[in-house]
Amino acid sequence: MATGVISFQWFFWGYSLAFSHSAGRYIGNLENIGFRNTLAAPSVGSARIPDLLFAVYQGMFAAITVALAVGAAAERGRMLPCVIFMFVWSTLIYDPIACWTWNTSGWVAKMGGLDFAGGTPVHISSGSAALAYSLMLGKRRGHGTHELNYRPHNVTHIIIGTVFLWVGWFGFNAGSALSANMRAVMAAVVTNLAASVGGVTWCVLDYRLEKKWSAVGFCSGVVAGLVAITPASGFVPAWSAPIFGMVGGAACNYATKLKFVLGIDDALDIFAEHAIGGLVGNILTGFFAADYIAHLDGVTVINGGWLNHHWAQMGYQLADSLSGFAYSFGGSCIILFALNLIPGCSLRASEESEVLGMDDAEIGEFAYDYVELTRDVVNGQIMDDNESKYSADRGSPMNLTEKVFAHPHTPDDDDIKAHASE
């Protein structure tokens, strides 16, 4: 849904607000609304890349950022206000941050802040928005009790998803060189190294406590390493990448405990992985950015970070990070608060919908047949043949204290098998 909504938003005015050629220091204008005057002219990103190609490429960043942010609505957020939030948030929050970071007219770009592939526009902005969403939604029903199971939904899917992310991140980082050159190759190298070390670091930290080599922990560390190296990937030498992975993996691992300190329910640890990971990456970029790495494309000239004795770079990185966090978190809270006041747009699903589950209550479909089978048959809610299987045609699931069967006798194994086959 995020891809669908933001693909349209980006075409309609998102690209223009972020990357118009005559943009201001904070946001662009509507010069390129509806991809108007967006064809083969050199883009803001690179004279070697045409506008339209650059627009399509940057649209991927916009869509993924929003998808990350709305993950905070997991298991208790309603779909309609979430979709509205996607469009509004991308317009008011993501587009200005992308403009001031990556557009050559933006204040961070003019100041000298270094963010190669999205430390602030993608990760800090989405992580802080997820924190705001979690705060405004409140905790899931049963949070902190035995009612809420914190086990991963599907470990196989987590591993497959991490593989897709890991490979796709080369498009993020190496692709941000906007050309097939040595700078792109170096970005790919440091991306892979940071991800690898981040995964091992997280796994070791978890083993220290539980004496288990967690596959989910390894995947979480891989993402942490990828996030941390993102702003630095086109600026730092290969030998620094393991440091990004180690520090990023450790910082994000410990940051997952912040939700207990803050008293919020960040179900997917988006704040810990992305906001903290992005902050770590931005800061480490200030240390390890090297002028000769940036110049591997034959074009880019930077003063570098502390490796080049450019001590002011750390101040630029902190200003970029903190402003992005404050703007995204504060703006997200305001958007969510206003949205929740609109009739029919309450952010949170009802308690009854939470009990049914968002798949059933909001989407009307299940990922797995056994979910419905378990609830309706094994748990004792066997229905007559003429009764709908959907929640809209049933009584409330609340306060069920005993199993009630439509059959006049207690079902045996043959009953269960017969209804399962139907």
C-alpha angles and dihedrals in degrees: 000000000000090000092050096047096043095043087062094040091050092050093044100051111318096094092047093049091051106034111019111141093236097046123147128234094276109023141005130239136241096269090119100035111154088010088293111173089005108130133099102337115118111276130234089250098055138350087227094059121070120233096249095051091047090049092054092046095049090047087069091059092050094050095047093048092056092045089055094049097050092050084089089075090070117144098355111039124101119237102226098057089041091057091048089048090054093059097041095043094049090051099045102030115020099040096052092046091048089049097051092044105041107017109091088229093056121111095237092049091049091046091054102252114162119222113147103181112002119304091147107018094047111022109025092040094049094042093051091045089052089051090053092047092050090049095048094045097048127215125320119260108277094016110165093017136089089263093077116068113208094192116122114266095229123354092195091057091048091055094045090047091050090052090052091048094047093052093039091052089069085066089052098047108023090037091057088072083073091214141059098257142120092276089060090048091051090048089054092048096051091043092057094044095049092047092050095048092043091055094049092045094053091045092052092047090053092046089055089064106030105022090230129119096227118205089197089051091052091050091049090052092049090056091047091053092047092050093048095051094045099089092040103042097102095039110045135073122247095252091064095055096084088055090055090049095047098044093040093048093048095044094049092045092056091039090065086074091060092081089067092048092048093042095233132130106232094171097190098034090240093152092051096045101038111022095041093036091050092048091050090048093050092050094047089049087061089057103041107029108125126197094219093055093053089048093056086098089060092237114059119088121187135164090234128217133276090313086069092041089251095143097174091067092082090059090052091050093050092047090051094047099045095044091050092049095047094045094047097043095044094042092047092052091051093048093048093046092051093044092052090057094059113098110254093015103088107151098221128069119231120267089249090056091050090054091050091044129242093266091063101031100044106020104025093219137093131221091217131031092218091067091066093037093053094048098043102036115017093040090052107258097120108165135209116259092252094052119100119246092216124097094236090070096046135080121260116294090214122113097005103169100170141022115263121194129199090216119084091235136046108273119247129201092281091056092051093047092048093052092043090056090052 
